[in-house]
Amino acid sequence: MKSLWSDAEADSFIARYGATGIGRDLALRVYTARLLGGDPRLVLHGGGNSSVKTRMTDIFGDEIDVLCVKGSGWDMGDIEPAGLPAVRLDPLRRLRQLDRLSDEDMVNVQRANLLDSAAPNPSVETLLHAFIPHKFVDHTHAIAVLALCDQPNGEELCAEIYDGRIGLVPYVMPGFALAKKAAEILETRPDVEGLILMKHGLFTFGADAREAYERMVEMTTLAEDRLKRGRRNVFAAAALPPALASVAEVAPILRGLTALEHDSASGMTKAQIPRFRSSPEILNYVNGADLARYSQVGVVTPDHTIRTKNWPLILPAPRADALDAWRNGATHAVEHFKSRYHDYFRRHNIRANPPKNELDPVPRVVLVPGLGLFGLGASAKEADIAADIAENTIATITDAEAIGRYHCVAEADMFDVEYWSLEQAKLGKAAEPSLARKIVMVTGAGSGIGAATAMAFARAGADVALLDRDGEAAEKIARDTGRKALALACDVTDGAQLRAAFDRVCETFGGVDIVVSNAGAAWQGEIGTVDDSILRRSFELNFFAHQNVAQNAVRVMKAQGLGGCLLFNVSKQAVNPGRNFGPYGVPKAATLALMKQYALDHGGDGIRANAVNADRVRTGLMTDAMIAERAQARGITEEAYMAGNLLRREVLTSDVADAFVFVACAHKTTAAILTVDGGNIEAAVR
Ligand code: ZN
């Protein structure tokens, strides 16, 4: 790899942060931390850490020595000075005199010596940074270095490549003991440019930011060069079925099988979102005949355990047109994974003091020969992290096996890190929002009620797919959600487009839990004379599209086996017809009956069906011109017209959106109509 250092860039960081009172050292620390964090071959998602020893002024105006070290929750790729909290250096260094230090005391001393009491917790590897005398210190989990030190003869390989330039630290769990061990080794070898922590990662250091950074680049390059020599071809491929099922078919089944909890009696589910990845490298790995050996050795660096668990789940290759057989095989594999996890926990919890609480036993990474891999998590974002780490793991193990044999820390060491309170703290323990882990599809999501509904579901923690005839409008709303939302251009009256859209949603999020069938349009005409073609066009959109959406949704929901929720946007016209609105109201009335039929026929599948009946909302259906015309006809203001209901309050798209979210959360409610019209007694259903 190449150094990306640029004097001009470095100067611009110094100038930019200098203007806000940040010193040169910290500005340069931010600059090279970002260079390291921006390269996934070095650092992934909050992994790695960097520090600088500098001087700052305390409240008394005294200059003191501080360590600015990466804070918990920050990512090196986009770190800011606030992500490198300053800790008084002398008390940290004095800790080395102690024989032992509990994790709680370590965290407490670090927090108690922060210059800013509101700063995030300093990294779990803070003491290692403090005990190293050099000014700038960088730590990464570089793939190439891991591929070498994750070998049975890793120490030998590293000694040969780095020839006295690097100190080798045998594996010790991160924390106080590792910091002391590293410092001892460094004292016997004060001239080295870095340290390799066996089966964990790499530290480099220097007198300035550039030196520490470029040493990291050079050490990683030396490892990369070594990996190019004496490679053998890996991996010999296993036989695959001649034709494979698609990701869209497989993902919903997988999602159902890997749910943390599913209680069909209460309707409560805690599923995961699967995110799919495939590439020639991934396929080479998952298609290997020896996959069950090399993929089950363990994590490439222990810190990954909390994101991926120690081992991925291997599923059978899915033969096309044999999904039932695949489901059986996959069910068996998931059960086996869970019992293996329980056994692993029991085996190691015996020596844990105090005893630990077992975490969920379901996988975070799934390998499917023929297709690729899935990362799993509570949201698309979390699942992407697991998938990124899985891709990195594949690169590391492939390299390791190409020159030798992959080998990692012992199972007991993985357990200690997985159940280390400081690692678990990285994941946060905040309560999940009400619709976390849910996948929601909204049709007609590019504007009006649909857009407001997609936004409301995203705010409630769901991952959302937005369908609209106008793909760009859907794209804009998707960006506004601030989540990994999917926007699709789709005419819901076109069966092929609709099926393709559901397939895309399954490929992207692994399935769907809640479908808001919202797209609609108003046609007018006196029913006794209206042209047949107008009525039929309205039926296509205002009835048959709802039926096609619901039918696709039921297909996916049944594959998942997690129940589901169908929500239809019906109009007041469905219960209280307006004069000359027959072409709109009649199919809407049919859609109301459709909702009840779904509730009846699919209640046994745990699928609920409900409708929201809104009236007089400013949307594409009720344009400003229509509002002006009607207000004028009644001789009242537009505001008075819009608030012409029992409560005298105008109904907003956000009110309708909130009603959809509310019904989605009502786990014991099906075949219901929720009215959102400010009060219209003629349209009251019960
Ligand atoms: Zn580390």
Residues whose N, C-alpha, C, O or C-beta is under 5 A from the ligand:
A	BS01	ZN	G201
